[in-house]
Amino acid sequence: MLSWLIAAIALGAPAEPASPALEAFFNEFTQKRAGVASLRAEYTQTDVLPEDTNKTRGKLLYIKPRRIIQQSEDPVSTILMDNRRGYLYEPEIQQLQIFEIEDDPQSDVLFLGFDEDIRKLEEAYDVKLLTTENTSRGLVITPKFDPHRDPLFEELNILFEEKNLLPKRIEVINDDGSKTIYEVTNYQINGAVDAAETQIALPEGTKVLENNEVRETAGPGGLLLPDPLLPGSAQSSSDKEKTTPEIEVRPLEPLTPPADNTSPAAPAPANAGAAE
């Protein structure tokens, strides 16, 4: 089962204005997130099914502006979200799948809890402020009605720790009665990040698929994808792909030597100007 970083994509309708309390929460959230260039955390994922319960653990790394790397222990897999581009690596089958994320406000839920501005969620979801008995604050997020598509979850509840308003518990409720719960702990903010940590290391023989077609196969020495992104970088690699201008290559025109106007004048004939 793909994690909440991928599964929570749904379509919706235009947003209504936020309530004063919710708007105040958004402002506080933005202020506390402004200084976060990177963070690490550990998580426990519990899948509650009608007839079974599964649990796994993992780690995640977030790099501003929009890259999240999520590594799961059982089954072993890595999900990397790079703005509007996703990478799913499954070492058991030696395959990396590259996929595009819809360029619309609904996809902003993938970076829920890490982006500076979470107001965009209201363009696709109904968002309500949640306060628990122990004063923890959170959000209740439900997809807005779309007659053309069934939502991929019924409700998403998220609780934040108070110091930095980082997610500490995420509950995804599905329409089949199942739900997935994430407990996020051990945050480390703005620590040192190595370039290779922001990529997926593919051993030799791993197939790279894009649009369900094999794009390449990792050769000797393996392959690192996508391009590295360190804290403080201006763009994610997917943004670079979109904004790098195409360079037109033209043959050079032959050069014509300029007239030499600096050479001394030729001497006049010896009898020049003599009277006959």
ZAMARGU-4260 file (C-alpha; in steps of 0.2 Angstrom, whole numbers, plus 5000, padded with zeros to 4 digits):
<rodrens>
0) 5000/5000/5000 | 5007/5017/4995 | 5009/5029/5010 | 4999/5045/5013 | 5012/5055/5003
5) 5005/5047/4987 | 4988/5040/4991 | 4980/5057/4996 | 4976/5064/4979 | 4959/5069/4975
10) 4950/5082/4965 | 4939/5096/4972 | 4930/5113/4970 | 4935/5131/4973 | 4938/5136/4991
15) 4927/5146/5003 | 4936/5159/5015 | 4944/5152/5030 | 4937/5155/5047 | 4946/5168/5058
20) 4953/5154/5070 | 4959/5143/5055 | 4967/5159/5047 | 4976/5162/5063 | 4982/5144/5063
25) 4988/5146/5045 | 4998/5162/5049 | 5006/5154/5064 | 5010/5138/5054 | 5018/5149/5041
30) 5029/5158/5053 | 5035/5142/5062 | 5039/5134/5045 | 5048/5148/5037 | 5065/5144/5046
35) 5064/5125/5041 | 5076/5121/5027 | 5077/5102/5030 | 5071/5090/5043 | 5072/5071/5047
40) 5060/5061/5057 | 5055/5043/5060 | 5038/5036/5058 | 5027/5020/5063 | 5014/5016/5050
45) 4999/5005/5055 | 4987/4999/5042 | 4971/4994/5050 | 4961/4982/5038 | 4944/4974/5041
50) 4952/4957/5045 | 4970/4961/5049 | 4982/4974/5055 | 4999/4977/5048 | 5013/4988/5055
55) 5030/4995/5048 | 5043/5008/5052 | 5053/5020/5042 | 5062/5036/5040 | 5059/5052/5031
60) 5069/5067/5025 | 5062/5084/5019 | 5072/5096/5009 | 5064/5113/5005 | 5057/5118/4993
65) 5048/5102/4989 | 5057/5085/4991 | 5052/5071/5003 | 5061/5055/5004 | 5052/5041/5013
70) 5061/5025/5017 | 5050/5010/5023 | 5058/4995/5032 | 5045/4981/5028 | 5042/4980/5014
75) 5059/4988/5010 | 5054/5003/4998 | 5058/5021/4995 | 5046/5035/4989 | 5054/5051/4983
80) 5042/5066/4980 | 5050/5080/4970 | 5037/5094/4968 | 5027/5087/4953 | 5037/5071/4950
85) 5037/5055/4960 | 5049/5040/4961 | 5044/5023/4968 | 5059/5011/4971 | 5056/4993/4975
90) 5072/4984/4977 | 5064/4967/4978 | 5059/4968/4960 | 5074/4979/4955 | 5063/4993/4948
95) 5061/5012/4949 | 5045/5019/4943 | 5044/5037/4939 | 5027/5046/4938 | 5020/5063/4936
100) 5010/5071/4949 | 4995/5082/4943 | 4999/5100/4942 | 4984/5106/4952 | 4981/5112/4970
105) 4974/5094/4975 | 4992/5088/4975 | 4998/5100/4988 | 4991/5088/5001 | 5006/5077/4997
110) 5017/5089/5006 | 5005/5092/5021 | 5013/5098/5036 | 5030/5103/5028 | 5026/5117/5016
115) 5026/5135/5023 | 5009/5138/5015 | 4995/5126/5018 | 4981/5137/5013 | 4981/5130/4996
120) 4973/5114/5003 | 4956/5124/5004 | 4956/5124/4985 | 4953/5106/4985 | 4947/5101/5002
125) 4936/5106/5016 | 4948/5110/5031 | 4943/5112/5049 | 4953/5116/5064 | 4954/5102/5077
130) 4957/5104/5096 | 4959/5088/5107 | 4957/5086/5125 | 4976/5088/5128 | 4976/5104/5119
135) 4985/5097/5104 | 4979/5106/5088 | 4976/5098/5071 | 4966/5098/5055 | 4952/5088/5048
140) 4953/5087/5029 | 4939/5080/5018 | 4939/5080/4999 | 4926/5091/4991 | 4913/5083/4980
145) 4918/5079/4962 | 4905/5071/4951 | 4919/5065/4939 | 4930/5055/4951 | 4929/5045/4967
150) 4940/5052/4982 | 4954/5041/4987 | 4951/5044/5005 | 4936/5049/5016 | 4944/5059/5029
155) 4962/5064/5034 | 4965/5069/5052 | 4982/5077/5057 | 4988/5082/5074 | 5003/5094/5077
160) 5016/5095/5090 | 5015/5113/5098 | 5033/5119/5097 | 5035/5119/5078 | 5018/5113/5073
165) 5026/5098/5064 | 5014/5083/5061 | 5015/5070/5075 | 5000/5059/5071 | 4991/5057/5054
170) 4976/5046/5051 | 4969/5042/5034 | 4952/5035/5034 | 4946/5025/5018 | 4929/5022/5011
175) 4931/5003/5013 | 4932/5004/5032 | 4951/5003/5033 | 4963/5016/5039 | 4981/5020/5040
180) 4989/5029/5055 | 5006/5037/5056 | 5015/5041/5072 | 5030/5053/5068 | 5044/5056/5081
185) 5062/5061/5083 | 5062/5076/5072 | 5079/5084/5068 | 5078/5101/5060 | 5091/5109/5049
190) 5104/5096/5052 | 5118/5092/5040 | 5112/5083/5024 | 5123/5074/5012 | 5119/5076/4993
195) 5117/5057/4991 | 5104/5056/5004 | 5092/5067/4993 | 5093/5054/4979 | 5089/5035/4977
200) 5104/5024/4974 | 5100/5011/4961 | 5111/4996/4960 | 5117/4988/4943 | 5103/4980/4934
205) 5089/4991/4941 | 5076/4995/4928 | 5070/5013/4927 | 5052/5015/4921 | 5043/5031/4915
210) 5026/5031/4908 | 5026/5012/4910 | 5040/5010/4898 | 5059/5006/4902 | 5068/5022/4900
215) 5085/5015/4905 | 5094/5001/4916 | 5107/5005/4929 | 5124/5000/4923 | 5140/4995/4932
220) 5142/5007/4947 | 5124/5009/4948 | 5114/5025/4946 | 5108/5040/4957 | 5091/5048/4953
225) 5085/5062/4953 | 5098/5076/4953 | 5103/5080/4971 | 5095/5094/4981 | 5103/5102/4996
230) 5095/5114/5008 | 5096/5131/5001 | 5094/5126/4983 | 5082/5137/4974 | 5074/5123/4963
235) 5069/5105/4964 | 5076/5095/4949 | 5058/5094/4942 | 5057/5113/4942 | 5074/5114/4933
240) 5067/5102/4919 | 5053/5114/4916 | 5062/5130/4917 | 5078/5127/4908 | 5077/5136/4891
245) 5080/5126/4876 | 5096/5131/4867 | 5096/5133/4848 | 5112/5127/4839 | 5116/5136/4823
250) 5131/5135/4811 | 5142/5150/4812 | 5143/5161/4798 | 5160/5162/4789 | 5170/5177/4796
255) 5175/5191/4783 | 5192/5199/4788 | 5190/5217/4792 | 5198/5230/4781 | 5215/5235/4788
260) 5215/5254/4790 | 5230/5255/4801 | 5243/5249/4788 | 5255/5263/4783 | 5251/5271/4766
265) 5261/5264/4751 | 5276/5275/4745 | 5272/5286/4730 | 5282/5283/4714 | 5299/5292/4713
270) 5293/5304/4699 | 5276/5307/4706 | 5271/5325/4705 | 5286/5330/4694 | 5284/5343/4680
275) 5286/5336/4663
</rodrens>
